[in-house]
Amino acid sequence: MDTHLWFAFVGTVILLQMPPGPDSMLVMARGIGQGRGTALFTVVGMTLGAGLVQLPLIALGVSSLLRASPLAFDALRWAGAAYLVWLGIRLLSGTKEDLEVDQIRRVGPLAAMREGMVANLINPWPMTFMIAFLPQFVDPTRGSVWLQMLLLGATQKLTGVLVLGTYAVASGTLGEWIMRRPGIRLWQQRIAGCCIVGLGVRMAVGGGAGK
C-alpha cells in the first residue's frame, strides 16, 4: 500500500472511532462499575478477539468479488459511500434519549472479554462498516487486494484497541463525567455524523480514497 494512503486511513479511522458509540459505552460501563482491568479485557474481546473472525471473512470476500467482477467491486464502493452518508445522517438526527445507557451486571475479566467479543460479532454494524469503509482505501493496481484488506482491517482493530483502551483507562473518572452529561455526548455524536457524511460524499465523488 501507499504509505501516505495508509497514514490517511489511520487518521480517519481513529477520528471515526473516537466519539462514544455502543462499544465505548459498554467499555465505560465496565470501567465505571467494575474497574479498568475488566474494561480492558472487554476491549481485547471487542477488537482482537472479534477481528480473528471478521478480518479473514472480509478480506477473502472482497478480494473474491474483485476477481469475479471489477464492476461489482466499484458498486460495493459506491454502496459503501451511500451507507456512510446514511450512517452520518442517523448520528446527526440522534437525541439525548437515544444515549441512555442501561446498567449491566457484574462479570469477571475473562467473561468480560468473551462477552465483548460476542457483542461485537453479533452487532451487524462493525462488519457492515468495515465492508463499506475498507475497500475505499484499496488500490487493486498496487498488489494483492486480500493483503491490503487484511492490513487495513488489522490496522482498524489495533486503532480500536488504542481508542477503546483510552476509554477503559479513563472510565473511572472522565468516562463517568461524560456518561452523566448526555448533551456533551450528543454533540460528540453530531460532530462524528458530520465527519462521516463528509467522508461518504468524498468517497462517492472521488470513487474511493485510493483513487
N, C-alpha and C positions, 0 to 999 in steps of 0.2 A: 504493500500500500504506500501511497504517497505520504510522507511524514507530516507535511502541513495539513493534509486532509485528516489524518489520524488525530492530530492535536486539536483540530477544529471539532472533531467528533467528541473528544474527551471533554472539552469545554462546554459543548452543547448539552451532552448527556448529564453532566454534573448540574448544570443550570436547571434542567428539567426535573431532576431528582430532588432538588433542594426543598421546594415547597411541600408542606405536610400533605400526605396522602394516606391511603389505607395502611400501607406497610409502616410508614413512620408513626402513625397513630398507635398501632399495635406495639411498636418498639417503645414509644414513650410511655404507654400504659404499663408495659412490663417494667420499665426502668423506675417509674414513679412508685409502683406498687410492690415490686419485688427486687429492685436493685439493679445496678449496672451489669453485673455478671449475667443474670438471666436475660437482660435485654440484649447483650452482645451475642449470647447463644441464639437468640431469636434472629438476629441479623445474619449469622452464619447460615442458619437454615433457609432463610428467605433468599439469600444471594448464591452462595457457593453450592448449597445442597440442591436447591431448585435448578441451578444452572447445569448441573450434571445431567439432568433430564431434558431441559429445554434447549440447550445450545446444539447438541447433535441433531435433534429433530429439525430445528430451524435451518441450520447450515445445510444439511442434506436436502431438505425440501426446496429451498430457494435455488441451490445450485442445480438440482434436477430440473426445476422449472425453466431455468435459463437454457439448459441444454436442449430441452424439448421445444421451447418456443421463446426466442428473444422478445417477440411482441408481447407475449404473456408476462414476461419479466417487467417490461415497461408498464404494462397495465397494472401490475402489482404496485409499482412505484406511484402511479397516479392515484390508485385507490388508497394507498397508504397516506399520500398527501391529503386527500379528502378526509380521511379518518382523523388525521391530526387536527385539521381545521375544526371538524365536528367536536373533537375532544376539547379543544381550547374554548369553543363556544359554550360547552357544558360547564367548564370551570368558571367562565365569566358570568354565567347565569345562576351560580350557586348562591345559597342563602345561609344565614347563621344556623338555621335549624338543620341544614344538611351536615353540619360539622359536629353534631353531638356524638360523643364517644361513650359507648357502653362500658360498664365495669366488667372486668374479666376475672376469672377465677385464678387462684394461685397455682403455679406449676413449678416443677423443678427445672434445672438448666437443660438437661437432655430432652425433657418433654417440651421445653420452650423451643429448642432447635428443631425438633420433629414437627411441632405444630406450626412454626414459622415456615418450614419447607412446604408443608401441606397447604397452608393458607395461600402461599404464593402460587402453587401449582394448580389449585382448584379455581383460582381467580383468573378469568379469561383475559383480564386487562394486560398483565405483563407479556404474555405470549402475543397478543394482538398488537401491542405497542411495538414489540421487537420486530414482528413481521412487517409492520408498517414503516418503522424507523430505520432499521439496519440497512436494507437494500438501497436507501438513498445515498449511502456512503460507499457503495460497492462500485468498482470500475472493472468491468469484465475484460478490458484490454490490458490490465496490469497483472494478470495471472489468475490463479485458482479462485473462483468465486467461493467455494466451500471454505478455503482457508481464510479468506477475507471476512466472511460471515462469522467464522469461529473466533477470529481475532477481535472483531467488533463486539460480538456477544460477550466474550470473556472480559473485554475492557469495560463494558457496561456493568457487568456483575461486580467487578473489582471497584469501580467507582461507587457502586451501590453499597459495598462494604464501607467505604470511606464516609459516604453521606449518612447512611443509616447508623453507622458506628458513632458518628458525631452526635446524632440524636440520642443514641443509647447512653453515651457518656454524660451528655448534658441533661438527660431526662430528669434527674433528681432535683435540678434547680430551674434551668431555663425552660425545659420541656413542660414542667408543671405550670409555670407562669404563662406560657403560650396557650396551653390547653384550656386555661381558665379565662382566656380572652378571645372569644370567637371572632370579634371584629378584626383583630390582627391576623388571625388565620385566614379570614375571608379575603383580606387584601393580598396576602401571600398567594392565595389561590387565584385571584384575579390577575395578578402580575404573571403567574405561570401561564394562565389562559392566553394572555396577550402574546407571550413568547411562543407558545405552541401554535397559535393561529398564524403568526408571522412566519414560523418555520414551515408550516404546511403550505402557505402561499408561495414562499420561496422555492420549495421543492416542486410544486406544481408548475410554476413558471419556468424554473431552470431545468426541469427534467431530472431532479435528483442532485444532491450535494456533490456527488462525484463528477458532475459534468460542468 
